[in-house]
Amino acid sequence: MKKSVLFTGLFLLFALAGSAQRYAIVDTRYILEKLPEYATAQKKLDATSEQWQKEIDSKQATLDKMYKDYESEQVMLTDELKKKREDEIFIREKEVRELQRQRFGFEGDLFKKRQELVKPVQDKVYNAIQKIAVARSYDFILDKSEGITVIFADPKLDKSEDVLKELGVK
């Protein structure tokens, strides 16, 4: 009797262990840093960013000079000339802010350039991770580089549709 209970217990233990979800953890930042094409893309991105920053700095220096000149000549200018200079400064300041937004703002030129240069390398890494996950029967893979993020999950584990059914949404 004791042997059969022990045998049944061991069988259940192995059965549960065999059906347990399999997962893995990767560090995509570490992987990307080891890829030469990522380093090349990052260097191109940095060079472009530096060039754009110099362009903005040059325009800002011109604006600063205009403002200093205006301040030093302000007492000698007529009201009409003051207004004209202030308008010029305001327009230049607006141009500099617009250029900064265009180059470095949300979905600006830098974002687009990053998508162009870095995204293909990231996609290559994600495809390799997915290939490994399928080949080794992992249910999901977590990325530890940016906090824990699920970057692959076996679709049969997704219970979103069950939750929607429970909520009465079709």
Contacts in CASP RR format, 6 or more apart in sequence:
PFRMAT RR
TARGET T0000
AUTHOR 0000-0000-0000
METHOD contacts of the structure
MODEL  1
MKKSVLFTGLFLLFALAGSAQRYAIVDTRYILEKLPEYATAQKKLDATSE
QWQKEIDSKQATLDKMYKDYESEQVMLTDELKKKREDEIFIREKEVRELQ
RQRFGFEGDLFKKRQELVKPVQDKVYNAIQKIAVARSYDFILDKSEGITV
IFADPKLDKSEDVLKELGVK
21 139 0 8 1.000
21 140 0 8 1.000
21 157 0 8 1.000
22 136 0 8 1.000
22 137 0 8 1.000
22 138 0 8 1.000
22 139 0 8 1.000
23 138 0 8 1.000
23 139 0 8 1.000
23 140 0 8 1.000
23 141 0 8 1.000
23 142 0 8 1.000
24 132 0 8 1.000
24 133 0 8 1.000
24 136 0 8 1.000
24 138 0 8 1.000
24 141 0 8 1.000
24 142 0 8 1.000
25 141 0 8 1.000
25 142 0 8 1.000
25 143 0 8 1.000
25 144 0 8 1.000
26 129 0 8 1.000
26 141 0 8 1.000
26 142 0 8 1.000
26 143 0 8 1.000
26 144 0 8 1.000
26 151 0 8 1.000
27 143 0 8 1.000
27 144 0 8 1.000
27 145 0 8 1.000
28 122 0 8 1.000
28 125 0 8 1.000
28 129 0 8 1.000
28 143 0 8 1.000
28 145 0 8 1.000
28 146 0 8 1.000
28 151 0 8 1.000
29 145 0 8 1.000
29 146 0 8 1.000
30 145 0 8 1.000
31 125 0 8 1.000
32 38 0 8 1.000
32 121 0 8 1.000
32 122 0 8 1.000
32 125 0 8 1.000
33 39 0 8 1.000
35 121 0 8 1.000
35 125 0 8 1.000
37 121 0 8 1.000
38 118 0 8 1.000
38 121 0 8 1.000
41 117 0 8 1.000
41 118 0 8 1.000
41 121 0 8 1.000
42 117 0 8 1.000
42 118 0 8 1.000
44 117 0 8 1.000
45 110 0 8 1.000
45 113 0 8 1.000
45 114 0 8 1.000
45 117 0 8 1.000
45 118 0 8 1.000
48 110 0 8 1.000
48 113 0 8 1.000
49 104 0 8 1.000
49 110 0 8 1.000
52 103 0 8 1.000
52 104 0 8 1.000
52 109 0 8 1.000
52 110 0 8 1.000
55 99 0 8 1.000
55 103 0 8 1.000
56 96 0 8 1.000
56 99 0 8 1.000
56 100 0 8 1.000
56 103 0 8 1.000
59 92 0 8 1.000
59 95 0 8 1.000
59 96 0 8 1.000
59 99 0 8 1.000
60 96 0 8 1.000
62 92 0 8 1.000
63 89 0 8 1.000
63 92 0 8 1.000
63 93 0 8 1.000
63 96 0 8 1.000
66 85 0 8 1.000
66 88 0 8 1.000
66 89 0 8 1.000
66 92 0 8 1.000
67 89 0 8 1.000
70 85 0 8 1.000
70 86 0 8 1.000
70 89 0 8 1.000
74 82 0 8 1.000
77 85 0 8 1.000
101 108 0 8 1.000
102 108 0 8 1.000
102 109 0 8 1.000
103 109 0 8 1.000
103 110 0 8 1.000
104 110 0 8 1.000
105 111 0 8 1.000
126 151 0 8 1.000
126 152 0 8 1.000
129 141 0 8 1.000
129 151 0 8 1.000
129 152 0 8 1.000
130 152 0 8 1.000
132 138 0 8 1.000
132 141 0 8 1.000
133 140 0 8 1.000
133 141 0 8 1.000
133 152 0 8 1.000
133 154 0 8 1.000
138 152 0 8 1.000
138 154 0 8 1.000
139 153 0 8 1.000
139 154 0 8 1.000
139 157 0 8 1.000
140 150 0 8 1.000
140 152 0 8 1.000
140 153 0 8 1.000
140 154 0 8 1.000
140 157 0 8 1.000
141 150 0 8 1.000
141 151 0 8 1.000
141 152 0 8 1.000
141 153 0 8 1.000
142 148 0 8 1.000
142 149 0 8 1.000
142 150 0 8 1.000
142 151 0 8 1.000
143 149 0 8 1.000
143 150 0 8 1.000
143 151 0 8 1.000
164 170 0 8 1.000
END
